Amino acid sequence: MTELRQHAWDMAEAAEEHVETVTVTQVHDRLGDDDVTLVDIRDIRELWLEGTIPGAKHAPRGMLEFWVDPETEYYRDWFDPDRRYVLFCNEAGRSALAANVLRDMGFTDVAHMTGGFTAWQEAGHEVEDVEQRDYKRR
């Protein structure tokens, strides 16, 4: 078996050198601010099982670049390079990588939340349920 050249957590740690990291408390204190968009990049099944931070938008990590790019058919118009975005995942690895990608794509005011949704829950902050949709019915 070939040895990996890079490991996922090492890549996340390297990405953190290029992006701002904010604490759970900082995110909680800005909850509801119109000038900050929280983005949950976890898989939709994680949201169904655990919920999310109230008011957070969802953009799955695997589709992020396509949802951000207005030249793709997947573009979401709530992405604007001039806004402030704070990304989070479960433990802050994926969000560090994703924040770095947004920075590479031209977003200048991007951060990720240290500790992720796990830290949010451990702090005892409110969690919003996410209803599981039936994708067979459109």
SELOMAR-894685 format. One record per residue: z, x, y of N, C-alpha, C, O in turn; residue in one letter. Coordinates in steps of 0.2 Angstrom, whole numbers, padded with zeros to 4 digits, always signed. Example, Ala and Ser with C-alpha at 12.3 -4.5 7.8 and 13.67 -1.06 7.14 Angstrom:
! SELOMAR-894685
+0039+0066-0028+0039+0062-0022+0039+0066-0016+0042+0071-0017A/+0035+0064-0011+0036+0068-0005+0039+0064+0000+0040+0067+0006S/
//
This chain:
! SELOMAR-894685
+0000+0004-0006+0000+0000+0000+0000+0004+0006+0004+0009+0007M/-0004+0003+0011-0005+0007+0017+0001+0005+0022+0003-0001+0023T/+0004+0010+0025+0009+0009+0030+0007+0007+0036+0001+0008+0039E/+0010+0002+0039+0009-0001+0046+0009+0004+0051+0013+0009+0051L/+0004+0004+0056+0005+0009+0061+0010+0007+0066+0013+0011+0070R/+0011+0000+0067+0016-0002+0072+0019-0008+0068+0016-0012+0064Q/+0026-0009+0070+0029-0014+0068+0031-0020+0073+0031-0018+0079H/+0031-0026+0071+0031-0031+0076+0037-0031+0081+0036-0031+0087A/+0043-0029+0079+0048-0028+0084+0048-0022+0088+0050-0022+0094W/+0044-0017+0086+0043-0011+0090+0038-0013+0095+0038-0011+0101D/+0033-0017+0094+0028-0019+0098+0031-0024+0104+0030-0023+0110M/+0036-0028+0101+0039-0033+0106+0043-0029+0111+0044-0030+0117A/+0047-0024+0108+0051-0019+0113+0047-0015+0118+0048-0015+0124E/+0041-0013+0116+0036-0010+0120+0034-0015+0126+0033-0013+0131A/+0032-0021+0124+0030-0026+0128+0035-0027+0134+0033-0028+0140A/+0041-0027+0132+0047-0028+0137+0047-0023+0142+0050-0024+0148E/+0044-0017+0141+0044-0012+0147+0039-0014+0152+0039-0011+0158E/+0035-0019+0151+0030-0021+0156+0031-0028+0159+0027-0030+0163H/+0036-0032+0156+0037-0038+0159+0044-0039+0161+0049-0036+0158V/+0045-0044+0165+0052-0046+0167+0056-0049+0162+0053-0054+0158E/+0062-0048+0161+0066-0051+0156+0072-0055+0160+0075-0052+0164T/+0073-0061+0159+0078-0065+0162+0083-0068+0157+0081-0069+0151V/+0089-0069+0159+0094-0071+0154+0094-0079+0154+0091-0083+0157T/+0097-0081+0149+0098-0089+0147+0101-0092+0154+0099-0097+0156V/+0106-0089+0156+0110-0091+0162+0105-0092+0168+0105-0097+0172T/+0101-0087+0169+0096-0087+0175+0091-0093+0174+0089-0096+0178Q/+0089-0094+0168+0084-0099+0166+0088-0106+0167+0085-0111+0170V/+0094-0107+0165+0098-0113+0165+0099-0115+0173+0098-0120+0175H/+0100-0109+0177+0101-0111+0184+0095-0113+0188+0096-0116+0193D/+0089-0111+0185+0083-0114+0188+0080-0120+0185+0074-0122+0187R/+0083-0122+0180+0081-0128+0176+0079-0134+0181+0083-0136+0185L/+0073-0136+0181+0071-0142+0185+0068-0139+0192+0065-0144+0195G/+0068-0133+0193+0064-0130+0199+0057-0132+0198+0054-0130+0193D/+0054-0134+0204+0046-0136+0203+0042-0130+0203+0036-0130+0201D/+0045-0124+0206+0041-0118+0206+0041-0114+0200+0039-0108+0200D/+0045-0116+0195+0045-0112+0188+0043-0116+0183+0045-0122+0182V/+0038-0114+0179+0036-0117+0173+0039-0114+0167+0037-0108+0165T/+0043-0117+0163+0045-0114+0156+0040-0116+0151+0037-0121+0151L/+0039-0111+0147+0034-0112+0142+0037-0110+0135+0038-0104+0134V/+0037-0115+0130+0039-0113+0124+0033-0112+0119+0029-0116+0119D/+0033-0105+0117+0027-0103+0113+0028-0103+0105+0024-0101+0102I/+0034-0107+0103+0035-0107+0096+0030-0112+0093+0027-0116+0096R/+0030-0111+0086+0025-0116+0083+0028-0123+0083+0034-0124+0084D/+0024-0128+0084+0025-0135+0085+0031-0137+0079+0035-0141+0081I/+0030-0135+0073+0035-0137+0068+0042-0134+0070+0047-0138+0069R/+0043-0129+0074+0049-0126+0076+0052-0131+0081+0058-0133+0082E/+0048-0134+0086+0050-0139+0091+0052-0145+0087+0057-0148+0089L/+0048-0147+0082+0050-0154+0079+0057-0153+0076+0061-0158+0076W/+0058-0147+0073+0065-0146+0069+0071-0145+0074+0076-0147+0073L/+0070-0141+0079+0075-0139+0083+0075-0142+0090+0080-0141+0094E/+0070-0145+0093+0069-0147+0100+0067-0141+0104+0065-0136+0102G/+0068-0142+0111+0066-0137+0116+0070-0138+0122+0075-0142+0122T/+0069-0134+0127+0073-0134+0133+0070-0140+0137+0064-0140+0137I/+0074-0144+0140+0072-0150+0144+0066-0148+0149+0068-0143+0153P/+0061-0151+0149+0056-0150+0154+0051-0144+0152+0046-0143+0156G/+0052-0141+0147+0047-0135+0145+0041-0138+0143+0040-0143+0139A/+0035-0134+0144+0029-0135+0142+0028-0132+0135+0032-0127+0134K/+0024-0134+0131+0022-0131+0124+0015-0128+0124+0011-0131+0126H/+0015-0121+0123+0009-0118+0121+0010-0113+0116+0013-0108+0116A/+0007-0115+0110+0009-0111+0104+0006-0104+0104+0000-0103+0107P/+0010-0099+0102+0008-0092+0103+0001-0091+0100-0003-0087+0103R/-0001-0094+0095-0008-0092+0092-0014-0095+0096-0019-0093+0095G/-0012-0099+0101-0017-0102+0105-0017-0100+0113-0021-0102+0117M/-0012-0096+0115-0010-0095+0121-0016-0093+0126-0017-0095+0131L/-0019-0087+0123-0025-0085+0127-0030-0090+0129-0033-0090+0134E/-0031-0094+0124-0037-0099+0125-0034-0105+0129-0038-0108+0133F/-0028-0107+0129-0025-0112+0133-0025-0109+0141-0026-0114+0145W/-0024-0103+0142-0024-0100+0148-0031-0099+0152-0031-0099+0158V/-0036-0098+0148-0042-0096+0150-0046-0102+0152-0048-0106+0147D/-0048-0103+0158-0052-0109+0160-0059-0109+0158-0062-0114+0158P/-0061-0104+0155-0068-0103+0152-0068-0106+0145-0074-0106+0142E/-0063-0108+0142-0063-0110+0135-0062-0118+0135-0060-0121+0139T/-0064-0120+0129-0063-0128+0128-0056-0130+0127-0055-0136+0128E/-0052-0125+0126-0045-0126+0125-0040-0126+0131-0034-0127+0131Y/-0043-0124+0137-0039-0123+0143-0035-0129+0145-0037-0135+0144Y/-0029-0127+0147-0024-0132+0149-0023-0131+0157-0021-0126+0159R/-0024-0136+0161-0025-0135+0168-0018-0134+0171-0017-0133+0177D/-0012-0134+0167-0006-0133+0170-0005-0125+0170+0001-0123+0173W/-0009-0121+0168-0009-0114+0169-0012-0112+0175-0018-0114+0176F/-0009-0109+0179-0011-0106+0186-0009-0099+0187-0003-0099+0187D/-0013-0094+0188-0011-0088+0188-0006-0086+0194-0003-0081+0195P/-0006-0091+0199-0002-0090+0205+0005-0093+0204+0009-0093+0209D/+0007-0096+0199+0013-0099+0198+0018-0094+0194+0016-0089+0191R/+0024-0096+0194+0029-0092+0190+0030-0096+0183+0031-0102+0183R/+0030-0091+0178+0031-0094+0171+0036-0090+0168+0037-0084+0169Y/+0041-0093+0164+0046-0090+0160+0044-0093+0153+0045-0099+0151V/+0043-0088+0148+0041-0089+0142+0047-0088+0137+0051-0084+0138L/+0047-0092+0132+0053-0091+0127+0050-0093+0120+0046-0097+0119F/+0053-0090+0115+0052-0091+0108+0059-0092+0105+0063-0095+0108C/+0059-0090+0098+0065-0091+0095+0070-0086+0096+0076-0087+0098N/+0068-0079+0096+0073-0074+0097+0070-0069+0102+0073-0064+0103E/+0065-0070+0106+0062-0066+0111+0057-0061+0109+0055-0057+0114A/+0055-0060+0103+0050-0056+0101+0043-0058+0103+0039-0055+0107G/+0041-0064+0101+0035-0067+0103+0034-0068+0110+0028-0067+0113R/+0039-0070+0113+0039-0071+0121+0037-0065+0125+0034-0065+0130S/+0040-0059+0122+0039-0053+0126+0032-0051+0125+0028-0049+0130A/+0029-0052+0119+0022-0051+0118+0017-0055+0122+0012-0053+0125L/+0019-0062+0122+0015-0067+0125+0015-0066+0133+0010-0066+0136A/+0021-0064+0136+0022-0063+0143+0017-0057+0145+0014-0057+0150A/+0017-0052+0140+0013-0046+0142+0006-0048+0142+0002-0045+0146N/+0004-0052+0137-0003-0055+0137-0005-0058+0143-0010-0057+0146V/-0001-0063+0146-0002-0066+0152-0003-0061+0158-0007-0062+0162L/+0001-0056+0158+0001-0051+0163-0006-0048+0163-0009-0047+0168R/-0008-0046+0157-0015-0043+0156-0020-0047+0158-0026-0045+0160D/-0019-0054+0157-0024-0059+0159-0024-0060+0167-0028-0064+0169M/-0020-0057+0171-0020-0058+0178-0014-0062+0181-0014-0063+0187G/-0010-0064+0177-0004-0068+0179+0001-0063+0182+0003-0058+0178F/+0004-0064+0188+0008-0059+0191+0015-0060+0191+0019-0056+0192T/+0017-0067+0190+0024-0069+0190+0026-0072+0184+0027-0078+0183D/+0027-0067+0179+0028-0070+0172+0035-0066+0169+0036-0060+0171V/+0039-0070+0166+0045-0067+0163+0046-0070+0156+0042-0075+0154A/+0050-0067+0152+0052-0070+0146+0060-0070+0146+0063-0066+0149H/+0062-0075+0142+0070-0076+0141+0073-0072+0135+0071-0073+0130M/+0077-0068+0137+0081-0064+0132+0085-0068+0127+0088-0073+0129T/+0084-0066+0121+0088-0070+0116+0084-0077+0114+0086-0079+0108G/+0080-0079+0117+0076-0085+0115+0079-0091+0115+0085-0092+0117G/+0076-0096+0111+0079-0102+0110+0086-0102+0107+0090-0106+0108F/+0086-0097+0102+0093-0096+0099+0098-0095+0103+0104-0098+0103T/+0097-0091+0108+0103-0089+0113+0104-0095+0118+0110-0097+0120A/+0099-0099+0119+0100-0105+0123+0104-0110+0119+0109-0113+0122W/+0103-0111+0113+0107-0116+0109+0114-0113+0108+0119-0117+0109Q/+0115-0106+0107+0122-0103+0107+0126-0104+0113+0132-0104+0113E/+0122-0104+0119+0126-0105+0125+0128-0112+0126+0132-0114+0131A/+0126-0117+0122+0128-0124+0122+0124-0128+0127+0126-0133+0129G/+0118-0126+0129+0114-0129+0134+0110-0135+0131+0109-0135+0125H/+0109-0140+0135+0105-0146+0132+0099-0144+0129+0095-0140+0131E/+0097-0148+0124+0091-0147+0120+0088-0154+0120+0091-0159+0119V/+0081-0154+0121+0077-0160+0121+0074-0161+0115+0070-0156+0112E/+0074-0167+0111+0070-0168+0105+0063-0168+0106+0061-0170+0112D/+0059-0166+0101+0052-0166+0102+0050-0171+0096+0051-0169+0090V/+0046-0176+0098+0044-0181+0092+0039-0178+0088+0034-0175+0091E/+0039-0179+0082+0034-0177+0077+0028-0182+0078+0029-0188+0076Q/+0022-0180+0079+0017-0185+0080+0013-0185+0073+0013-0180+0069R/+0010-0190+0072+0006-0191+0066-0001-0189+0068-0005-0193+0071D/-0004-0183+0066-0010-0181+0067-0016-0184+0064-0022-0183+0065Y/-0014-0188+0059-0019-0191+0055-0022-0197+0059-0028-0199+0058K/-0018-0200+0063-0020-0205+0068-0022-0202+0074-0017-0199+0077R/-0027-0203+0077-0029-0201+0084-0030-0206+0088-0032-0205+0094R/
//
